[in-house]
Amino acid sequence: MRPGPVDTAMPAWILAQPPAQIGAGLHDRFVAMRDAGLMASPDEPAKMIAGLVTGDATGQIAGTSNPATIAG
């Protein structure tokens, strides 16, 4: 699991910069994520992490093969 883009100081800094200074592509990507509502507030991944730490998670990933056992 990964939270995706999170609305922290880094995206805020990128959005505050002139596009020519940091690159129009990077700036436009962050503007698009912000405008689409794709940036999670910092409390969302924090809750996820707290749940993983305090919950019953074992660290195992279900439904995958062990690459060491695959003949190549």
PDB file of N, H, CA, C and O in Angstrom:
ATOM      1  N   MET A   1       0.838  -1.181   0.000  1.00  0.00           N
ATOM      2  CA  MET A   1       0.000   0.000   0.000  1.00  0.00           C
ATOM      3  C   MET A   1       0.878   1.238   0.000  1.00  0.00           C
ATOM      4  O   MET A   1       1.891   1.303   0.697  1.00  0.00           O
ATOM      5  N   ARG A   2       0.487   2.182  -0.766  1.00  0.00           N
ATOM      6  H   ARG A   2      -0.336   2.130  -1.332  1.00  0.00           H
ATOM      7  CA  ARG A   2       1.141   3.474  -0.693  1.00  0.00           C
ATOM      8  C   ARG A   2       0.069   4.540  -0.838  1.00  0.00           C
ATOM      9  O   ARG A   2      -0.908   4.351  -1.562  1.00  0.00           O
ATOM     10  N   PRO A   3       0.248   5.642  -0.164  1.00  0.00           N
ATOM     11  CA  PRO A   3      -0.820   6.641  -0.112  1.00  0.00           C
ATOM     12  C   PRO A   3      -0.979   7.475  -1.372  1.00  0.00           C
ATOM     13  O   PRO A   3      -1.996   8.146  -1.549  1.00  0.00           O
ATOM     14  N   GLY A   4       0.015   7.438  -2.244  1.00  0.00           N
ATOM     15  H   GLY A   4       0.841   6.893  -2.100  1.00  0.00           H
ATOM     16  CA  GLY A   4      -0.050   8.321  -3.403  1.00  0.00           C
ATOM     17  C   GLY A   4       0.409   9.717  -3.022  1.00  0.00           C
ATOM     18  O   GLY A   4       1.085   9.889  -2.007  1.00  0.00           O
ATOM     19  N   PRO A   5       0.051  10.721  -3.820  1.00  0.00           N
ATOM     20  CA  PRO A   5       0.517  12.076  -3.505  1.00  0.00           C
ATOM     21  C   PRO A   5      -0.126  12.595  -2.222  1.00  0.00           C
ATOM     22  O   PRO A   5      -1.332  12.455  -2.017  1.00  0.00           O
ATOM     23  N   VAL A   6       0.691  13.193  -1.371  1.00  0.00           N
ATOM     24  H   VAL A   6       1.671  13.307  -1.538  1.00  0.00           H
ATOM     25  CA  VAL A   6       0.225  13.723  -0.091  1.00  0.00           C
ATOM     26  C   VAL A   6       0.482  15.224  -0.073  1.00  0.00           C
ATOM     27  O   VAL A   6       1.549  15.687  -0.477  1.00  0.00           O
ATOM     28  N   ASP A   7      -0.492  15.965   0.393  1.00  0.00           N
ATOM     29  H   ASP A   7      -1.359  15.589   0.721  1.00  0.00           H
ATOM     30  CA  ASP A   7      -0.431  17.431   0.417  1.00  0.00           C
ATOM     31  C   ASP A   7       0.428  17.888   1.596  1.00  0.00           C
ATOM     32  O   ASP A   7      -0.073  18.150   2.689  1.00  0.00           O
ATOM     33  N   THR A   8       1.729  17.975   1.343  1.00  0.00           N
ATOM     34  H   THR A   8       2.136  17.762   0.455  1.00  0.00           H
ATOM     35  CA  THR A   8       2.696  18.386   2.369  1.00  0.00           C
ATOM     36  C   THR A   8       3.383  19.666   1.914  1.00  0.00           C
ATOM     37  O   THR A   8       2.959  20.298   0.947  1.00  0.00           O
ATOM     38  N   ALA A   9       4.440  20.040   2.616  1.00  0.00           N
ATOM     39  H   ALA A   9       4.783  19.527   3.402  1.00  0.00           H
ATOM     40  CA  ALA A   9       5.186  21.257   2.282  1.00  0.00           C
ATOM     41  C   ALA A   9       5.845  21.168   0.905  1.00  0.00           C
ATOM     42  O   ALA A   9       5.989  22.186   0.228  1.00  0.00           O
ATOM     43  N   MET A  10       6.251  19.959   0.478  1.00  0.00           N
ATOM     44  H   MET A  10       6.134  19.132   1.028  1.00  0.00           H
ATOM     45  CA  MET A  10       6.909  19.834  -0.825  1.00  0.00           C
ATOM     46  C   MET A  10       5.975  20.209  -1.981  1.00  0.00           C
ATOM     47  O   MET A  10       6.350  21.048  -2.801  1.00  0.00           O
ATOM     48  N   PRO A  11       4.764  19.617  -2.082  1.00  0.00           N
ATOM     49  CA  PRO A  11       3.876  20.044  -3.165  1.00  0.00           C
ATOM     50  C   PRO A  11       3.508  21.522  -3.069  1.00  0.00           C
ATOM     51  O   PRO A  11       3.381  22.199  -4.090  1.00  0.00           O
ATOM     52  N   ALA A  12       3.338  22.026  -1.843  1.00  0.00           N
ATOM     53  H   ALA A  12       3.442  21.476  -1.014  1.00  0.00           H
ATOM     54  CA  ALA A  12       3.015  23.448  -1.678  1.00  0.00           C
ATOM     55  C   ALA A  12       4.133  24.314  -2.244  1.00  0.00           C
ATOM     56  O   ALA A  12       3.876  25.326  -2.895  1.00  0.00           O
ATOM     57  N   TRP A  13       5.389  23.906  -1.990  1.00  0.00           N
ATOM     58  H   TRP A  13       5.598  23.084  -1.460  1.00  0.00           H
ATOM     59  CA  TRP A  13       6.521  24.662  -2.515  1.00  0.00           C
ATOM     60  C   TRP A  13       6.540  24.605  -4.039  1.00  0.00           C
ATOM     61  O   TRP A  13       6.737  25.626  -4.698  1.00  0.00           O
ATOM     62  N   ILE A  14       6.334  23.411  -4.599  1.00  0.00           N
ATOM     63  H   ILE A  14       6.173  22.582  -4.064  1.00  0.00           H
ATOM     64  CA  ILE A  14       6.330  23.255  -6.058  1.00  0.00           C
ATOM     65  C   ILE A  14       5.254  24.131  -6.683  1.00  0.00           C
ATOM     66  O   ILE A  14       5.499  24.806  -7.683  1.00  0.00           O
ATOM     67  N   LEU A  15       4.066  24.122  -6.096  1.00  0.00           N
ATOM     68  H   LEU A  15       3.866  23.574  -5.283  1.00  0.00           H
ATOM     69  CA  LEU A  15       2.959  24.912  -6.637  1.00  0.00           C
ATOM     70  C   LEU A  15       3.213  26.409  -6.537  1.00  0.00           C
ATOM     71  O   LEU A  15       2.677  27.180  -7.332  1.00  0.00           O
ATOM     72  N   ALA A  16       4.022  26.829  -5.572  1.00  0.00           N
ATOM     73  H   ALA A  16       4.458  26.202  -4.926  1.00  0.00           H
ATOM     74  CA  ALA A  16       4.302  28.257  -5.381  1.00  0.00           C
ATOM     75  C   ALA A  16       5.387  28.782  -6.329  1.00  0.00           C
ATOM     76  O   ALA A  16       5.563  29.994  -6.459  1.00  0.00           O
ATOM     77  N   GLN A  17       6.109  27.878  -6.987  1.00  0.00           N
ATOM     78  H   GLN A  17       5.966  26.894  -6.881  1.00  0.00           H
ATOM     79  CA  GLN A  17       7.206  28.288  -7.866  1.00  0.00           C
ATOM     80  C   GLN A  17       6.691  28.636  -9.255  1.00  0.00           C
ATOM     81  O   GLN A  17       5.702  28.066  -9.717  1.00  0.00           O
ATOM     82  N   PRO A  18       7.362  29.570  -9.917  1.00  0.00           N
ATOM     83  CA  PRO A  18       7.020  29.830 -11.315  1.00  0.00           C
ATOM     84  C   PRO A  18       7.321  28.578 -12.149  1.00  0.00           C
ATOM     85  O   PRO A  18       8.378  27.969 -11.980  1.00  0.00           O
ATOM     86  N   PRO A  19       6.410  28.189 -13.042  1.00  0.00           N
ATOM     87  CA  PRO A  19       6.630  26.977 -13.849  1.00  0.00           C
ATOM     88  C   PRO A  19       7.972  26.963 -14.570  1.00  0.00           C
ATOM     89  O   PRO A  19       8.590  25.905 -14.696  1.00  0.00           O
ATOM     90  N   ALA A  20       8.430  28.107 -15.041  1.00  0.00           N
ATOM     91  H   ALA A  20       7.928  28.966 -14.939  1.00  0.00           H
ATOM     92  CA  ALA A  20       9.698  28.154 -15.761  1.00  0.00           C
ATOM     93  C   ALA A  20      10.884  27.817 -14.856  1.00  0.00           C
ATOM     94  O   ALA A  20      11.908  27.326 -15.330  1.00  0.00           O
ATOM     95  N   GLN A  21      10.746  28.078 -13.570  1.00  0.00           N
ATOM     96  H   GLN A  21       9.914  28.476 -13.186  1.00  0.00           H
ATOM     97  CA  GLN A  21      11.854  27.833 -12.646  1.00  0.00           C
ATOM     98  C   GLN A  21      12.016  26.353 -12.334  1.00  0.00           C
ATOM     99  O   GLN A  21      13.144  25.874 -12.221  1.00  0.00           O
ATOM    100  N   ILE A  22      10.924  25.620 -12.192  1.00  0.00           N
ATOM    101  H   ILE A  22      10.008  26.010 -12.283  1.00  0.00           H
ATOM    102  CA  ILE A  22      11.024  24.210 -11.803  1.00  0.00           C
ATOM    103  C   ILE A  22      10.683  23.253 -12.934  1.00  0.00           C
ATOM    104  O   ILE A  22      10.807  22.037 -12.783  1.00  0.00           O
ATOM    105  N   GLY A  23      10.264  23.786 -14.040  1.00  0.00           N
ATOM    106  H   GLY A  23      10.163  24.774 -14.162  1.00  0.00           H
ATOM    107  CA  GLY A  23       9.870  22.963 -15.184  1.00  0.00           C
ATOM    108  C   GLY A  23       8.354  22.926 -15.288  1.00  0.00           C
ATOM    109  O   GLY A  23       7.659  22.583 -14.332  1.00  0.00           O
ATOM    110  N   ALA A  24       7.866  23.278 -16.439  1.00  0.00           N
ATOM    111  H   ALA A  24       8.431  23.557 -17.215  1.00  0.00           H
ATOM    112  CA  ALA A  24       6.421  23.358 -16.642  1.00  0.00           C
ATOM    113  C   ALA A  24       5.753  22.002 -16.450  1.00  0.00           C
ATOM    114  O   ALA A  24       4.642  21.936 -15.922  1.00  0.00           O
ATOM    115  N   GLY A  25       6.404  20.920 -16.865  1.00  0.00           N
ATOM    116  H   GLY A  25       7.306  20.973 -17.294  1.00  0.00           H
ATOM    117  CA  GLY A  25       5.815  19.589 -16.733  1.00  0.00           C
ATOM    118  C   GLY A  25       5.567  19.206 -15.290  1.00  0.00           C
ATOM    119  O   GLY A  25       4.488  18.722 -14.949  1.00  0.00           O
ATOM    120  N   LEU A  26       6.569  19.422 -14.430  1.00  0.00           N
ATOM    121  H   LEU A  26       7.446  19.816 -14.707  1.00  0.00           H
ATOM    122  CA  LEU A  26       6.430  19.115 -13.012  1.00  0.00           C
ATOM    123  C   LEU A  26       5.351  19.981 -12.385  1.00  0.00           C
ATOM    124  O   LEU A  26       4.488  19.483 -11.661  1.00  0.00           O
ATOM    125  N   HIS A  27       5.399  21.267 -12.660  1.00  0.00           N
ATOM    126  H   HIS A  27       6.100  21.671 -13.247  1.00  0.00           H
ATOM    127  CA  HIS A  27       4.413  22.196 -12.103  1.00  0.00           C
ATOM    128  C   HIS A  27       3.008  21.813 -12.555  1.00  0.00           C
ATOM    129  O   HIS A  27       2.086  21.763 -11.740  1.00  0.00           O
ATOM    130  N   ASP A  28       2.839  21.545 -13.833  1.00  0.00           N
ATOM    131  H   ASP A  28       3.588  21.586 -14.495  1.00  0.00           H
ATOM    132  CA  ASP A  28       1.519  21.185 -14.362  1.00  0.00           C
ATOM    133  C   ASP A  28       0.992  19.888 -13.750  1.00  0.00           C
ATOM    134  O   ASP A  28      -0.205  19.758 -13.497  1.00  0.00           O
ATOM    135  N   ARG A  29       1.892  18.928 -13.514  1.00  0.00           N
ATOM    136  H   ARG A  29       2.865  19.034 -13.720  1.00  0.00           H
ATOM    137  CA  ARG A  29       1.479  17.651 -12.912  1.00  0.00           C
ATOM    138  C   ARG A  29       0.931  17.869 -11.497  1.00  0.00           C
ATOM    139  O   ARG A  29      -0.082  17.280 -11.122  1.00  0.00           O
ATOM    140  N   PHE A  30       1.609  18.720 -10.715  1.00  0.00           N
ATOM    141  H   PHE A  30       2.432  19.199 -11.021  1.00  0.00           H
ATOM    142  CA  PHE A  30       1.143  18.988  -9.359  1.00  0.00           C
ATOM    143  C   PHE A  30      -0.130  19.823  -9.351  1.00  0.00           C
ATOM    144  O   PHE A  30      -0.997  19.612  -8.504  1.00  0.00           O
ATOM    145  N   VAL A  31      -0.256  20.765 -10.280  1.00  0.00           N
ATOM    146  H   VAL A  31       0.449  20.936 -10.968  1.00  0.00           H
ATOM    147  CA  VAL A  31      -1.497  21.538 -10.393  1.00  0.00           C
ATOM    148  C   VAL A  31      -2.655  20.602 -10.729  1.00  0.00           C
ATOM    149  O   VAL A  31      -3.731  20.711 -10.141  1.00  0.00           O
ATOM    150  N   ALA A  32      -2.443  19.688 -11.664  1.00  0.00           N
ATOM    151  H   ALA A  32      -1.569  19.599 -12.142  1.00  0.00           H
ATOM    152  CA  ALA A  32      -3.496  18.750 -12.065  1.00  0.00           C
ATOM    153  C   ALA A  32      -3.903  17.844 -10.900  1.00  0.00           C
ATOM    154  O   ALA A  32      -5.092  17.599 -10.695  1.00  0.00           O
ATOM    155  N   MET A  33      -2.922  17.345 -10.133  1.00  0.00           N
ATOM    156  H   MET A  33      -1.956  17.544 -10.299  1.00  0.00           H
ATOM    157  CA  MET A  33      -3.248  16.496  -8.979  1.00  0.00           C
ATOM    158  C   MET A  33      -4.040  17.282  -7.943  1.00  0.00           C
ATOM    159  O   MET A  33      -5.021  16.782  -7.392  1.00  0.00           O
ATOM    160  N   ARG A  34      -3.610  18.516  -7.681  1.00  0.00           N
ATOM    161  H   ARG A  34      -2.813  18.922  -8.129  1.00  0.00           H
ATOM    162  CA  ARG A  34      -4.325  19.346  -6.703  1.00  0.00           C
ATOM    163  C   ARG A  34      -5.746  19.626  -7.174  1.00  0.00           C
ATOM    164  O   ARG A  34      -6.701  19.459  -6.416  1.00  0.00           O
ATOM    165  N   ASP A  35      -5.884  20.052  -8.424  1.00  0.00           N
ATOM    166  H   ASP A  35      -5.108  20.188  -9.040  1.00  0.00           H
ATOM    167  CA  ASP A  35      -7.203  20.419  -8.953  1.00  0.00           C
ATOM    168  C   ASP A  35      -8.156  19.228  -9.030  1.00  0.00           C
ATOM    169  O   ASP A  35      -9.370  19.399  -8.919  1.00  0.00           O
ATOM    170  N   ALA A  36      -7.616  18.020  -9.221  1.00  0.00           N
ATOM    171  H   ALA A  36      -6.629  17.881  -9.312  1.00  0.00           H
ATOM    172  CA  ALA A  36      -8.446  16.819  -9.296  1.00  0.00           C
ATOM    173  C   ALA A  36      -8.751  16.240  -7.917  1.00  0.00           C
ATOM    174  O   ALA A  36      -9.491  15.264  -7.798  1.00  0.00           O
ATOM    175  N   GLY A  37      -8.180  16.843  -6.880  1.00  0.00           N
ATOM    176  H   GLY A  37      -7.579  17.636  -6.976  1.00  0.00           H
ATOM    177  CA  GLY A  37      -8.404  16.345  -5.529  1.00  0.00           C
ATOM    178  C   GLY A  37      -7.681  15.050  -5.240  1.00  0.00           C
ATOM    179  O   GLY A  37      -8.127  14.264  -4.404  1.00  0.00           O
ATOM    180  N   LEU A  38      -6.563  14.813  -5.924  1.00  0.00           N
ATOM    181  H   LEU A  38      -6.201  15.452  -6.603  1.00  0.00           H
ATOM    182  CA  LEU A  38      -5.833  13.555  -5.776  1.00  0.00           C
ATOM    183  C   LEU A  38      -4.805  13.562  -4.651  1.00  0.00           C
ATOM    184  O   LEU A  38      -4.240  12.516  -4.331  1.00  0.00           O
ATOM    185  N   MET A  39      -4.552  14.719  -4.047  1.00  0.00           N
ATOM    186  H   MET A  39      -5.011  15.569  -4.307  1.00  0.00           H
ATOM    187  CA  MET A  39      -3.568  14.770  -2.966  1.00  0.00           C
ATOM    188  C   MET A  39      -4.254  14.493  -1.636  1.00  0.00           C
ATOM    189  O   MET A  39      -5.190  15.190  -1.244  1.00  0.00           O
ATOM    190  N   ALA A  40      -3.774  13.472  -0.959  1.00  0.00           N
ATOM    191  H   ALA A  40      -3.014  12.906  -1.278  1.00  0.00           H
ATOM    192  CA  ALA A  40      -4.329  13.107   0.348  1.00  0.00           C
ATOM    193  C   ALA A  40      -3.843  14.090   1.398  1.00  0.00           C
ATOM    194  O   ALA A  40      -2.732  14.612   1.310  1.00  0.00           O
ATOM    195  N   SER A  41      -4.681  14.333   2.385  1.00  0.00           N
ATOM    196  H   SER A  41      -5.584  13.909   2.456  1.00  0.00           H
ATOM    197  CA  SER A  41      -4.210  15.134   3.512  1.00  0.00           C
ATOM    198  C   SER A  41      -3.238  14.263   4.304  1.00  0.00           C
ATOM    199  O   SER A  41      -3.363  13.038   4.286  1.00  0.00           O
ATOM    200  N   PRO A  42      -2.274  14.865   4.997  1.00  0.00           N
ATOM    201  CA  PRO A  42      -1.263  14.072   5.708  1.00  0.00           C
ATOM    202  C   PRO A  42      -1.850  13.116   6.748  1.00  0.00           C
ATOM    203  O   PRO A  42      -1.223  12.108   7.074  1.00  0.00           O
ATOM    204  N   ASP A  43      -3.030  13.411   7.270  1.00  0.00           N
ATOM    205  H   ASP A  43      -3.540  14.230   7.006  1.00  0.00           H
ATOM    206  CA  ASP A  43      -3.587  12.519   8.289  1.00  0.00           C
ATOM    207  C   ASP A  43      -4.047  11.177   7.710  1.00  0.00           C
ATOM    208  O   ASP A  43      -4.137  10.194   8.445  1.00  0.00           O
ATOM    209  N   GLU A  44      -4.337  11.120   6.409  1.00  0.00           N
ATOM    210  H   GLU A  44      -4.264  11.919   5.812  1.00  0.00           H
ATOM    211  CA  GLU A  44      -4.781   9.862   5.806  1.00  0.00           C
ATOM    212  C   GLU A  44      -3.679   8.793   5.812  1.00  0.00           C
ATOM    213  O   GLU A  44      -3.920   7.694   6.311  1.00  0.00           O
ATOM    214  N   PRO A  45      -2.480   9.069   5.277  1.00  0.00           N
ATOM    215  CA  PRO A  45      -1.438   8.041   5.369  1.00  0.00           C
ATOM    216  C   PRO A  45      -0.981   7.808   6.806  1.00  0.00           C
ATOM    217  O   PRO A  45      -0.565   6.701   7.148  1.00  0.00           O
ATOM    218  N   ALA A  46      -1.052   8.837   7.654  1.00  0.00           N
ATOM    219  H   ALA A  46      -1.389   9.737   7.376  1.00  0.00           H
ATOM    220  CA  ALA A  46      -0.677   8.647   9.059  1.00  0.00           C
ATOM    221  C   ALA A  46      -1.607   7.638   9.720  1.00  0.00           C
ATOM    222  O   ALA A  46      -1.148   6.784  10.478  1.00  0.00           O
ATOM    223  N   LYS A  47      -2.913   7.723   9.446  1.00  0.00           N
ATOM    224  H   LYS A  47      -3.287   8.418   8.830  1.00  0.00           H
ATOM    225  CA  LYS A  47      -3.870   6.758  10.001  1.00  0.00           C
ATOM    226  C   LYS A  47      -3.583   5.354   9.466  1.00  0.00           C
ATOM    227  O   LYS A  47      -3.683   4.374  10.205  1.00  0.00           O
ATOM    228  N   MET A  48      -3.227   5.257   8.180  1.00  0.00           N
ATOM    229  H   MET A  48      -3.146   6.053   7.580  1.00  0.00           H
ATOM    230  CA  MET A  48      -2.919   3.964   7.587  1.00  0.00           C
ATOM    231  C   MET A  48      -1.700   3.343   8.274  1.00  0.00           C
ATOM    232  O   MET A  48      -1.710   2.160   8.613  1.00  0.00           O
ATOM    233  N   ILE A  49      -0.666   4.135   8.474  1.00  0.00           N
ATOM    234  H   ILE A  49      -0.658   5.096   8.198  1.00  0.00           H
ATOM    235  CA  ILE A  49       0.559   3.645   9.118  1.00  0.00           C
ATOM    236  C   ILE A  49       0.271   3.229  10.554  1.00  0.00           C
ATOM    237  O   ILE A  49       0.728   2.178  11.003  1.00  0.00           O
ATOM    238  N   ALA A  50      -0.486   4.053  11.275  1.00  0.00           N
ATOM    239  H   ALA A  50      -0.857   4.907  10.910  1.00  0.00           H
ATOM    240  CA  ALA A  50      -0.827   3.709  12.658  1.00  0.00           C
ATOM    241  C   ALA A  50      -1.606   2.398  12.707  1.00  0.00           C
ATOM    242  O   ALA A  50      -1.386   1.578  13.599  1.00  0.00           O
ATOM    243  N   GLY A  51      -2.504   2.197  11.763  1.00  0.00           N
ATOM    244  H   GLY A  51      -2.682   2.863  11.038  1.00  0.00           H
ATOM    245  CA  GLY A  51      -3.263   0.952  11.714  1.00  0.00           C
ATOM    246  C   GLY A  51      -2.383  -0.249  11.441  1.00  0.00           C
ATOM    247  O   GLY A  51      -2.601  -1.322  12.004  1.00  0.00           O
ATOM    248  N   LEU A  52      -1.393  -0.080  10.586  1.00  0.00           N
ATOM    249  H   LEU A  52      -1.216   0.791  10.128  1.00  0.00           H
ATOM    250  CA  LEU A  52      -0.476  -1.184  10.283  1.00  0.00           C
ATOM    251  C   LEU A  52       0.388  -1.525  11.490  1.00  0.00           C
ATOM    252  O   LEU A  52       0.672  -2.695  11.747  1.00  0.00           O
ATOM    253  N   VAL A  53       0.802  -0.507  12.224  1.00  0.00           N
ATOM    254  H   VAL A  53       0.572   0.444  12.015  1.00  0.00           H
ATOM    255  CA  VAL A  53       1.681  -0.716  13.369  1.00  0.00           C
ATOM    256  C   VAL A  53       0.931  -1.337  14.547  1.00  0.00           C
ATOM    257  O   VAL A  53       1.457  -2.215  15.232  1.00  0.00           O
ATOM    258  N   THR A  54      -0.282  -0.883  14.773  1.00  0.00           N
ATOM    259  H   THR A  54      -0.709  -0.170  14.216  1.00  0.00           H
ATOM    260  CA  THR A  54      -1.019  -1.341  15.946  1.00  0.00           C
ATOM    261  C   THR A  54      -1.975  -2.493  15.660  1.00  0.00           C
ATOM    262  O   THR A  54      -2.509  -3.095  16.592  1.00  0.00           O
ATOM    263  N   GLY A  55      -2.196  -2.805  14.404  1.00  0.00           N
ATOM    264  H   GLY A  55      -1.763  -2.316  13.647  1.00  0.00           H
ATOM    265  CA  GLY A  55      -3.159  -3.835  14.040  1.00  0.00           C
ATOM    266  C   GLY A  55      -2.580  -5.227  14.009  1.00  0.00           C
ATOM    267  O   GLY A  55      -1.531  -5.501  14.592  1.00  0.00           O
ATOM    268  N   ASP A  56      -3.279  -6.094  13.323  1.00  0.00           N
ATOM    269  H   ASP A  56      -4.131  -5.871  12.849  1.00  0.00           H
ATOM    270  CA  ASP A  56      -2.886  -7.499  13.242  1.00  0.00           C
ATOM    271  C   ASP A  56      -2.044  -7.810  12.008  1.00  0.00           C
ATOM    272  O   ASP A  56      -1.877  -8.980  11.666  1.00  0.00           O
ATOM    273  N   ALA A  57      -1.518  -6.810  11.344  1.00  0.00           N
ATOM    274  H   ALA A  57      -1.653  -5.859  11.622  1.00  0.00           H
ATOM    275  CA  ALA A  57      -0.735  -7.028  10.129  1.00  0.00           C
ATOM    276  C   ALA A  57       0.494  -7.867  10.444  1.00  0.00           C
ATOM    277  O   ALA A  57       1.162  -7.653  11.456  1.00  0.00           O
ATOM    278  N   THR A  58       0.785  -8.820   9.572  1.00  0.00           N
ATOM    279  H   THR A  58       0.242  -8.993   8.750  1.00  0.00           H
ATOM    280  CA  THR A  58       1.923  -9.714   9.780  1.00  0.00           C
ATOM    281  C   THR A  58       3.106  -9.377   8.886  1.00  0.00           C
ATOM    282  O   THR A  58       4.214  -9.867   9.102  1.00  0.00           O
ATOM    283  N   GLY A  59       2.870  -8.546   7.889  1.00  0.00           N
ATOM    284  H   GLY A  59       1.969  -8.148   7.714  1.00  0.00           H
ATOM    285  CA  GLY A  59       3.923  -8.243   6.939  1.00  0.00           C
ATOM    286  C   GLY A  59       3.942  -9.188   5.766  1.00  0.00           C
ATOM    287  O   GLY A  59       4.711  -8.981   4.827  1.00  0.00           O
ATOM    288  N   GLN A  60       3.109 -10.235   5.788  1.00  0.00           N
ATOM    289  H   GLN A  60       2.485 -10.403   6.550  1.00  0.00           H
ATOM    290  CA  GLN A  60       3.048 -11.180   4.685  1.00  0.00           C
ATOM    291  C   GLN A  60       2.205 -10.614   3.560  1.00  0.00           C
ATOM    292  O   GLN A  60       1.253  -9.869   3.793  1.00  0.00           O
ATOM    293  N   ILE A  61       2.560 -10.969   2.355  1.00  0.00           N
ATOM    294  H   ILE A  61       3.333 -11.574   2.166  1.00  0.00           H
ATOM    295  CA  ILE A  61       1.806 -10.579   1.175  1.00  0.00           C
ATOM    296  C   ILE A  61       1.135 -11.828   0.644  1.00  0.00           C
ATOM    297  O   ILE A  61       1.809 -12.802   0.312  1.00  0.00           O
ATOM    298  N   ALA A  62      -0.176 -11.812   0.562  1.00  0.00           N
ATOM    299  H   ALA A  62      -0.725 -11.020   0.832  1.00  0.00           H
ATOM    300  CA  ALA A  62      -0.923 -12.987   0.126  1.00  0.00           C
ATOM    301  C   ALA A  62      -1.029 -13.020  -1.392  1.00  0.00           C
ATOM    302  O   ALA A  62      -1.119 -11.981  -2.047  1.00  0.00           O
ATOM    303  N   GLY A  63      -1.017 -14.226  -1.935  1.00  0.00           N
ATOM    304  H   GLY A  63      -0.943 -15.070  -1.403  1.00  0.00           H
ATOM    305  CA  GLY A  63      -1.270 -14.409  -3.353  1.00  0.00           C
ATOM    306  C   GLY A  63      -0.092 -14.150  -4.264  1.00  0.00           C
ATOM    307  O   GLY A  63      -0.285 -13.860  -5.444  1.00  0.00           O
ATOM    308  N   THR A  64       1.112 -14.245  -3.759  1.00  0.00           N
ATOM    309  H   THR A  64       1.269 -14.480  -2.800  1.00  0.00           H
ATOM    310  CA  THR A  64       2.291 -14.063  -4.601  1.00  0.00           C
ATOM    311  C   THR A  64       3.172 -15.298  -4.517  1.00  0.00           C
ATOM    312  O   THR A  64       3.040 -16.113  -3.604  1.00  0.00           O
ATOM    313  N   SER A  65       4.060 -15.421  -5.470  1.00  0.00           N
ATOM    314  H   SER A  65       4.167 -14.759  -6.212  1.00  0.00           H
ATOM    315  CA  SER A  65       5.013 -16.536  -5.478  1.00  0.00           C
ATOM    316  C   SER A  65       6.312 -16.073  -4.864  1.00  0.00           C
ATOM    317  O   SER A  65       6.644 -14.889  -4.904  1.00  0.00           O
ATOM    318  N   ASN A  66       7.031 -16.995  -4.306  1.00  0.00           N
ATOM    319  H   ASN A  66       6.761 -17.958  -4.273  1.00  0.00           H
ATOM    320  CA  ASN A  66       8.360 -16.714  -3.792  1.00  0.00           C
ATOM    321  C   ASN A  66       9.320 -16.749  -4.985  1.00  0.00           C
ATOM    322  O   ASN A  66       9.528 -17.810  -5.574  1.00  0.00           O
ATOM    323  N   PRO A  67       9.908 -15.597  -5.350  1.00  0.00           N
ATOM    324  CA  PRO A  67      10.796 -15.582  -6.519  1.00  0.00           C
ATOM    325  C   PRO A  67      11.963 -16.549  -6.404  1.00  0.00           C
ATOM    326  O   PRO A  67      12.487 -16.998  -7.424  1.00  0.00           O
ATOM    327  N   ALA A  68      12.383 -16.881  -5.189  1.00  0.00           N
ATOM    328  H   ALA A  68      11.958 -16.516  -4.361  1.00  0.00           H
ATOM    329  CA  ALA A  68      13.513 -17.802  -5.014  1.00  0.00           C
ATOM    330  C   ALA A  68      13.161 -19.215  -5.444  1.00  0.00           C
ATOM    331  O   ALA A  68      14.056 -20.011  -5.727  1.00  0.00           O
ATOM    332  N   THR A  69      11.874 -19.543  -5.500  1.00  0.00           N
ATOM    333  H   THR A  69      11.147 -18.896  -5.270  1.00  0.00           H
ATOM    334  CA  THR A  69      11.480 -20.902  -5.844  1.00  0.00           C
ATOM    335  C   THR A  69      11.106 -21.043  -7.323  1.00  0.00           C
ATOM    336  O   THR A  69      10.805 -22.148  -7.774  1.00  0.00           O
ATOM    337  N   ILE A  70      11.121 -19.961  -8.071  1.00  0.00           N
ATOM    338  H   ILE A  70      11.366 -19.063  -7.704  1.00  0.00           H
ATOM    339  CA  ILE A  70      10.754 -20.014  -9.484  1.00  0.00           C
ATOM    340  C   ILE A  70      11.995 -20.396 -10.294  1.00  0.00           C
ATOM    341  O   ILE A  70      13.021 -19.718 -10.232  1.00  0.00           O
ATOM    342  N   ALA A  71      11.891 -21.478 -11.046  1.00  0.00           N
ATOM    343  H   ALA A  71      11.058 -22.029 -11.097  1.00  0.00           H
ATOM    344  CA  ALA A  71      13.014 -21.935 -11.883  1.00  0.00           C
ATOM    345  C   ALA A  71      13.151 -20.996 -13.067  1.00  0.00           C
ATOM    346  O   ALA A  71      12.152 -20.637 -13.692  1.00  0.00           O
ATOM    347  N   GLY A  72      14.347 -20.601 -13.376  1.00  0.00           N
ATOM    348  H   GLY A  72      15.158 -20.892 -12.868  1.00  0.00           H
ATOM    349  CA  GLY A  72      14.531 -19.658 -14.455  1.00  0.00           C
ATOM    350  C   GLY A  72      15.437 -20.079 -15.473  1.00  0.00           C
ATOM    351  O   GLY A  72      15.664 -19.349 -16.438  1.00  0.00           O
TER     352      GLY A  72
END
